[in-house]
Amino acid sequence: PNDCGRTIEGAAEESHACDSKQCASKSVDCQLSEWGRWTECTASCGGGQQTRERNVTVPAQGRTGRPCEGSLVEAQGCRMAPCEPSRDCIWGDWQPWSHCTAPCGGGEQRRHRRVLQEARGLGQLCDPHRTVELQPCNPKPCTKRLVRDCEWADWSDWAGCSTTCGGGVTFRARKMMDAENGGRACSGDFQQFQPCKARECPAPKPCRFGDWHQWSACSDPCGGVTSRARSIADYSNDQGAPCDGELEQLHSCNVGNLSNVTGLYTCPGARDCELSEWSAWTECSRDCGGGQRFQQRRVLTAPRRGGAPCTGTTRRVEACGTTRCAPPRDCRWAAWGPWSACSSLCNG
């Protein structure tokens, strides 16, 4: 159909019974497949057609087998919304020429334009023209050099404070565009500084161990070992004292029978405790002001049957980085460097 035509709906193909003679074979009813998917619409707007199909999967057989009834192809209308009218592409007008890039000696100026209306439907596309035009300007030679005064750029934002707590200093900077051909020179600062304080520094806080946990169950019913552990509940801050002590303790348990000969508690099949070597110390948590580092070892063989018990600890902590951090100091200016060469041979 065209934009004004009507779409067709209904069956494009039908089937009906034929050859109704009686057959001696077993009766089977005719069966149709499910409908397939609708085809793509024949138009994007203004009314189109789409179809779907199905097939005879089992033909009717026998004297009483019922034949298939109904259509094998269906059609329906689609995308009935009216199409938008076609329109041609239109270029917009040129904008005014920009200022010339030089007051004399030859410069350049430009102007722009854009597409005012895009093409739609069957409308004509815009011709491939330029969107920017350039032309020369102020071609007369300069009779004297252009004089330009020095100018300061805007100040930058203030930088972050130099300390995270307590008093510090912050600064901001700006750039200078030099004078040319005898223009007036700039005077002023390239940088500005002012005091700042991010927050108050916290009071000194020492490191604090947590409470010991309960002793563990004995590792053997005769001559075993039990252990308990604790952790660091609060770490120290920059000014507080660090923790120094054990994080785990071992103790013998179920020590067995006292020997009248050796004076020791023994059990049949006794085995002594064996501990591994200490590991290397971990990195210190602070470079100065007091930090912590850890070292640990493990039980390789637990004592049994009255063997020599494990003694000592399997994890220990000690203070490190105890040198005092550099004390606060005031900001101090360095000496001025020598003056640079003058930016102009004459006129300042």
C-alpha positions in Angstrom: 0.0 0.0 0.0 1.0 3.6 -0.5 0.6 6.4 2.2 -3.2 6.5 1.4 -3.8 2.8 0.6 -5.5 0.4 3.0 -3.6 -2.6 4.4 -4.8 -6.1 3.8 -5.6 -8.4 6.8 -6.7 -12.0 6.7 -5.5 -15.4 5.3 -3.2 -15.4 2.3 -3.5 -19.2 1.9 -6.1 -21.7 3.0 -6.5 -25.5 3.0 -9.7 -27.7 2.8 -10.5 -31.4 2.7 -10.2 -33.4 -0.5 -10.3 -37.0 -1.6 -12.8 -38.1 0.9 -12.8 -41.8 -0.2 -12.8 -44.3 2.6 -9.4 -45.8 3.4 -8.7 -49.1 5.1 -5.7 -47.8 7.0 -5.7 -46.5 10.6 -7.4 -43.2 11.0 -5.2 -40.2 11.9 -6.4 -36.6 12.3 -4.6 -33.8 10.4 -2.3 -31.7 12.6 -1.0 -28.1 12.0 2.3 -26.7 13.4 2.4 -23.6 15.6 2.4 -20.2 13.9 5.8 -18.9 13.0 7.1 -15.4 13.8 5.7 -12.3 12.0 7.9 -11.1 9.2 9.4 -7.6 9.2 6.9 -4.9 8.3 7.1 -3.8 4.7 7.0 -0.1 5.6 8.5 2.0 8.5 5.5 4.3 8.6 2.2 5.0 6.8 0.9 1.4 6.9 2.6 -1.8 5.8 2.0 -5.6 5.8 3.6 -8.5 7.7 2.8 -12.2 7.5 3.3 -15.4 9.4 3.0 -19.1 8.3 2.3 -22.5 9.7 2.6 -26.0 8.0 0.7 -29.3 8.0 2.9 -31.5 10.2 0.7 -34.7 10.0 -1.8 -35.2 7.1 -5.2 -36.8 7.8 -5.3 -40.6 7.3 -7.9 -43.3 7.4 -11.7 -43.4 7.1 -12.4 -41.2 10.1 -9.2 -39.0 10.2 -10.3 -35.4 10.3 -8.8 -33.1 7.7 -7.0 -29.8 8.6 -9.0 -26.6 8.5 -7.9 -23.0 8.6 -5.3 -20.9 6.8 -1.6 -21.6 6.5 -0.6 -18.0 6.0 -1.9 -14.9 7.8 -1.4 -11.2 7.0 -1.9 -8.1 9.1 -1.3 -4.4 8.9 1.6 -2.8 10.8 3.2 0.5 11.5 0.1 2.5 10.8 1.3 5.8 12.2 1.5 8.4 9.4 4.9 9.3 8.1 6.4 12.7 8.9 6.5 15.0 5.9 9.9 15.1 4.0 11.9 18.3 4.3 15.2 19.5 2.7 18.4 20.4 4.6 18.9 24.2 5.1 22.2 25.9 5.8 22.1 28.7 8.4 23.5 32.2 7.7 27.1 33.1 8.2 27.9 34.7 11.6 29.8 38.0 11.7 33.6 38.0 11.0 35.7 37.8 14.1 38.2 40.5 15.2 41.4 40.5 13.2 44.3 38.7 14.9 46.7 41.6 14.3 46.2 45.4 14.1 48.7 45.7 11.3 51.2 43.6 9.2 48.6 41.1 8.1 46.3 39.1 10.3 43.4 36.7 10.0 39.7 36.7 10.8 37.1 33.9 10.5 33.4 33.3 10.5 31.2 30.2 11.2 27.9 28.8 10.1 26.0 25.6 10.9 23.2 23.5 9.5 19.9 25.1 10.5 17.6 22.3 9.5 18.5 18.6 9.0 17.0 16.7 6.0 14.1 14.3 6.8 12.4 11.6 4.9 13.0 12.0 1.2 14.2 15.6 1.6 17.4 16.8 -0.1 20.7 16.7 1.8 22.8 19.8 2.4 25.5 20.4 -0.2 29.0 19.7 1.2 30.0 23.3 2.0 32.5 24.6 4.5 31.4 25.5 8.1 34.3 27.9 8.7 35.8 30.6 6.3 39.0 32.5 6.7 40.1 35.8 5.2 43.1 38.1 5.5 42.8 41.4 7.3 44.8 44.6 8.2 47.5 44.0 5.5 49.1 47.4 5.9 52.7 47.2 7.3 53.1 48.3 10.9 54.8 51.7 11.2 56.0 51.0 14.8 56.1 47.9 17.0 53.0 47.2 19.0 53.4 48.2 22.7 51.8 45.9 25.3 51.9 46.4 29.0 52.7 43.5 31.4 49.6 41.8 32.8 49.1 39.5 35.8 47.0 36.3 35.4 44.4 35.5 38.0 45.5 34.0 41.3 45.2 30.2 41.6 43.2 28.6 44.4 44.8 28.3 47.8 46.8 25.0 48.1 46.1 22.5 50.9 47.5 23.2 54.4 51.1 22.0 54.9 50.2 20.0 58.1 47.3 17.7 58.8 46.8 19.1 62.3 48.1 22.1 64.2 49.5 25.2 62.5 50.7 25.2 59.0 51.0 27.3 55.9 49.2 27.5 52.6 50.0 29.5 49.4 48.6 30.5 46.0 50.4 31.6 42.9 49.9 33.6 39.6 51.7 33.9 36.3 52.9 37.0 34.5 52.6 37.9 30.8 55.7 40.0 30.0 55.5 43.6 28.6 56.5 44.0 25.0 58.1 46.9 23.1 58.4 49.3 26.0 55.1 48.5 27.7 54.7 49.1 31.5 56.3 46.5 33.7 54.5 44.5 36.4 55.1 44.9 40.1 53.9 42.5 42.8 54.2 39.0 44.1 54.2 35.7 42.2 53.2 33.9 45.4 51.2 34.7 48.5 51.4 32.8 51.8 49.2 32.7 54.8 48.9 30.6 58.0 46.4 27.7 58.2 45.2 25.1 60.7 43.4 22.0 59.4 42.4 20.9 62.9 43.6 20.6 66.4 46.2 17.9 67.0 44.9 15.1 69.3 46.3 14.7 72.8 49.0 12.0 73.3 47.5 8.5 73.5 49.6 5.5 74.7 49.3 2.0 73.2 47.0 -0.4 75.3 46.9 -4.2 75.3 43.5 -6.0 75.4 42.6 -8.5 78.1 44.0 -12.0 78.0 41.7 -14.6 76.5 40.9 -17.8 78.4 43.5 -20.6 78.5 43.0 -23.1 75.7 42.2 -26.8 76.3 45.3 -28.9 77.2 46.9 -30.5 74.1 47.4 -33.9 75.8 45.8 -35.8 78.7 49.2 -36.3 80.1 52.0 -33.7 79.8 50.4 -31.3 77.4 50.5 -27.5 76.8 47.9 -24.8 77.0 48.0 -21.2 75.6 46.3 -17.9 75.8 46.5 -14.8 73.7 45.7 -11.1 73.7 45.8 -8.3 71.1 46.5 -4.6 70.9 43.2 -2.8 71.8 44.4 0.7 71.0 47.4 1.8 69.1 49.4 4.9 70.2 49.2 8.1 68.3 52.3 10.2 67.3 53.0 11.3 70.9 51.9 8.2 72.8 54.1 5.4 74.2 54.0 2.2 72.1 53.1 -1.3 73.4 56.0 -3.7 74.5 55.2 -7.2 75.7 53.9 -10.6 74.9 50.9 -11.3 72.7 50.7 -15.1 73.5 51.7 -17.2 76.5 52.3 -21.0 76.9 51.9 -23.1 80.0 52.3 -26.8 80.8 49.2 -28.8 81.8 48.3 -32.4 82.9 51.9 -32.7 83.9 51.7 -36.5 84.8 53.4 -38.4 87.7 56.3 -37.2 89.8 59.3 -39.5 89.4 61.1 -40.4 92.7 64.3 -40.9 90.7 64.5 -37.8 88.5 62.2 -35.5 90.4 60.3 -34.8 87.1 56.7 -35.4 86.0 56.7 -38.1 83.4 54.2 -40.1 81.3 54.8 -43.2 79.1 56.0 -42.1 75.6 57.1 -38.7 76.8 58.0 -36.1 74.1 59.5 -32.7 74.6 58.1 -29.5 73.2 60.0 -28.1 70.1 59.6 -24.5 69.0 60.6 -23.0 65.6 63.0 -20.2 65.2 61.7 -16.6 65.5 60.7 -15.0 62.2 62.2 -11.8 61.0 60.8 -8.6 62.6 58.0 -6.9 60.6 58.4 -3.4 59.3 58.0 -0.7 61.9 54.6 1.0 61.8 56.2 4.4 62.2 59.5 6.0 61.2 59.6 8.3 64.2 57.6 9.1 67.3 57.2 5.5 68.5 55.9 2.6 66.5 55.4 -1.2 66.7 56.9 -4.3 65.1 56.1 -8.0 65.5 57.9 -11.3 65.6 56.5 -14.8 65.8 57.4 -18.5 66.0 55.3 -21.7 66.1 55.1 -24.9 68.0 56.7 -27.6 65.8 56.2 -30.5 68.3 53.8 -30.2 71.2 55.0 -31.9 74.5 53.4 -35.2 75.3 53.4 -37.5 78.3 55.3 -35.3 80.6 58.0 -34.2 78.1 59.6 -30.8 78.6 56.9 -28.1 78.2 57.0 -25.2 75.9 58.2 -22.1 77.5 58.1 -18.5 76.5 55.7 -17.0 73.9 55.0 -17.6 70.2 54.3 -13.9 69.3 55.9 -10.8 70.7 55.8 -7.1 70.0 58.4 -4.4 70.7 58.7 -0.6 70.3 60.6 0.8 67.3 61.0 4.1 65.5 61.4 5.7 68.9 63.5 8.6 67.7 61.6 11.9 68.2 60.0 13.3 65.1 61.3 16.7 63.9 59.9 19.4 66.1 57.6 22.1 64.6 59.5 24.9 62.9 58.4 28.2 61.5 58.4 29.0 57.8 61.6 30.9 56.7 62.3 32.7 53.4 65.5 32.0 51.6 67.7 34.8 50.4 66.7 36.6 47.2 68.5 35.4 44.0 70.1 37.9 41.6 68.0 40.1 39.4 67.3 38.6 35.9 68.3 40.4 32.7 65.9 43.3 31.7 63.1 42.2 29.4 63.6 45.3 27.1 66.6 47.2 25.9 64.9 50.6 26.3 61.7 52.3 27.6 61.5 50.1 30.7 
